[in-house]
Amino acid sequence: MNRVDYGSMSYQELRRYFLAHREDTAAFQAYLARRREHSRSVITTINDPDFDNKIQAAINQQMAEYRSSNAG
């Protein structure tokens, strides 16, 4: 049996592979791990008195991460 390299698959490729091979528990685990990596946390709630500051801080953090990953 050929070993499948889940790490080389994009998120969409891994999802399609898992849906086509539902009996492949390793593919399922790889898919769940990939989802956890890309899941987003809740920054704030609409009733939070510090809503604006938290949103602005999250935007600034994402912009800084984007700049550092594209620097070079």
Backbone as numpy.savetxt, mean C-alpha at the origin, in Angstrom:
# Nx Ny Nz CAx CAy CAz Cx Cy Cz
6.99 -28.39 -9.84 6.16 -27.20 -9.84 7.03 -25.96 -9.84
6.69 -25.00 -10.65 7.45 -23.76 -10.73 7.12 -22.85 -9.56
8.16 -22.21 -9.03 7.96 -21.24 -7.96 7.56 -19.91 -8.58
6.59 -19.28 -8.01 6.11 -17.99 -8.51 6.78 -16.90 -7.69
7.32 -15.89 -8.36 7.98 -14.78 -7.69 6.96 -13.66 -7.47
6.29 -13.70 -6.33 5.26 -12.71 -6.04 5.85 -11.31 -5.90
7.08 -11.23 -5.43 7.71 -9.94 -5.21 7.95 -9.16 -6.50
8.10 -9.87 -7.61 8.34 -9.17 -8.87 7.05 -8.72 -9.54
5.91 -9.15 -9.00 4.62 -8.77 -9.59 4.18 -7.41 -9.06
3.53 -6.65 -9.92 2.91 -5.41 -9.45 1.72 -5.78 -8.57
1.18 -4.81 -7.89 0.01 -5.06 -7.04 -1.13 -5.65 -7.86
-1.38 -5.05 -9.03 -2.49 -5.52 -9.88 -2.21 -6.92 -10.42
-0.97 -7.20 -10.80 -0.63 -8.55 -11.30 -0.82 -9.58 -10.20
-0.38 -9.25 -9.00 -0.53 -10.17 -7.87 -2.00 -10.41 -7.58
-2.78 -9.37 -7.62 -4.23 -9.51 -7.39 -4.86 -10.42 -8.44
-4.54 -10.18 -9.70 -5.09 -11.02 -10.78 -4.64 -12.47 -10.63
-3.36 -12.66 -10.28 -2.84 -14.01 -10.10 -3.59 -14.72 -8.97
-3.73 -14.03 -7.84 -4.43 -14.65 -6.71 -5.87 -15.00 -7.07
-6.58 -14.11 -7.74 -7.96 -14.37 -8.11 -8.07 -15.56 -9.06
-7.06 -15.76 -9.89 -7.06 -16.88 -10.83 -6.59 -18.18 -10.18
-5.86 -18.08 -9.05 -5.29 -19.24 -8.36 -5.64 -19.19 -6.88
-6.90 -19.23 -6.59 -7.36 -19.07 -5.20 -6.87 -20.14 -4.25
-6.44 -21.26 -4.77 -5.93 -22.34 -3.91 -4.49 -22.09 -3.48
-3.83 -21.11 -4.07 -2.44 -20.79 -3.77 -2.39 -19.92 -2.50
-2.19 -20.58 -1.37 -2.22 -19.84 -0.10 -1.03 -18.88 0.02
0.10 -19.21 -0.60 1.25 -18.31 -0.56 0.93 -17.02 -1.32
0.20 -17.14 -2.42 -0.20 -15.95 -3.18 -1.15 -15.10 -2.35
-2.04 -15.76 -1.63 -2.98 -15.04 -0.76 -2.21 -14.27 0.32
-1.24 -14.92 0.95 -0.45 -14.26 2.00 0.35 -13.09 1.43
0.92 -13.28 0.24 1.67 -12.20 -0.40 0.76 -11.03 -0.73
-0.44 -11.34 -1.19 -1.42 -10.28 -1.52 -1.80 -9.51 -0.26
-2.09 -10.21 0.82 -2.45 -9.53 2.07 -1.30 -8.66 2.59
-0.09 -9.18 2.50 1.07 -8.40 2.95 1.22 -7.13 2.11
1.02 -7.27 0.82 1.13 -6.10 -0.07 0.04 -5.09 0.24
-1.16 -5.56 0.53 -2.25 -4.63 0.90 -1.93 -3.88 2.17
-1.38 -4.59 3.16 -1.02 -3.93 4.43 0.04 -2.87 4.20
1.00 -3.14 3.31 2.05 -2.16 3.03 1.47 -0.87 2.45
0.42 -1.00 1.65 -0.11 0.16 0.94 -1.39 0.73 1.57
-1.79 0.18 2.70 -3.00 0.71 3.33 -2.67 2.05 3.99
-3.64 2.87 4.03 -3.45 4.20 4.61 -4.13 4.27 5.97
-3.48 4.95 6.87 -4.06 5.12 8.19 -4.99 6.32 8.20
-5.87 6.35 9.17 -6.78 7.48 9.33 -6.01 8.61 9.99
-6.02 9.75 9.34 -5.25 10.90 9.82 -6.01 11.65 10.91
-7.29 11.85 10.68 -8.11 12.64 11.60 -9.58 12.34 11.31
-10.44 12.93 12.09 -11.88 12.84 11.84 -12.42 14.24 11.60
-13.57 14.31 11.02 -14.15 15.60 10.64 -14.42 16.50 11.85
-14.67 15.91 13.01 -14.97 16.70 14.21 -13.74 17.05 15.02
-12.57 16.67 14.57 -11.33 16.94 15.29 -11.05 18.44 15.26
-10.85 19.06 16.41 -10.59 20.51 16.44 -9.25 20.87 15.76
-8.37 19.91 15.61 -7.07 20.16 14.98 -7.03 19.59 13.54
-8.21 19.46 12.93 -8.37 18.86 11.61 -7.45 19.48 10.56
-7.51 20.79 10.42 -6.73 21.48 9.38 -5.23 21.25 9.55
-4.74 21.36 10.77 -3.31 21.16 11.01 -2.87 19.73 10.70
-3.68 18.76 11.06 -3.33 17.37 10.80 -3.34 17.06 9.30
-4.30 17.60 8.58 -4.35 17.40 7.13 -3.14 18.06 6.47
-2.83 19.27 6.87 -1.68 19.97 6.30 -0.38 19.23 6.62
-0.24 18.72 7.82 0.96 17.97 8.18 1.08 16.69 7.35
-0.03 16.01 7.11 -0.01 14.79 6.29 0.37 15.11 4.85
-0.15 16.21 4.32 0.20 16.62 2.96 1.69 16.95 2.88
2.19 17.69 3.85 3.61 18.05 3.86 4.50 16.81 3.94
4.08 15.83 4.75 4.85 14.60 4.88 4.88 13.83 3.56
3.73 13.72 2.90 3.69 13.02 1.62 4.53 13.73 0.57
4.49 15.04 0.57 5.29 15.80 -0.40 6.78 15.60 -0.14
7.18 15.59 1.12 8.59 15.37 1.47 9.02 13.96 1.07
8.17 12.97 1.31 8.50 11.60 0.91 8.61 11.48 -0.60
7.74 12.15 -1.32 7.78 12.13 -2.77 9.07 12.76 -3.28
9.41 13.90 -2.71 10.64 14.60 -3.14 11.86 13.75 -2.87
11.92 13.12 -1.69 13.11 12.33 -1.36 13.20 11.06 -2.21
12.06 10.50 -2.60 12.11 9.28 -3.42 12.41 9.60 -4.88
12.21 10.84 -5.30 12.47 11.24 -6.69 13.71 12.11 -6.82
14.42 12.30 -5.74 15.66 13.09 -5.81 16.75 12.26 -6.46
17.54 12.92 -7.20 18.66 12.16 -7.70 19.04 12.51 -9.04
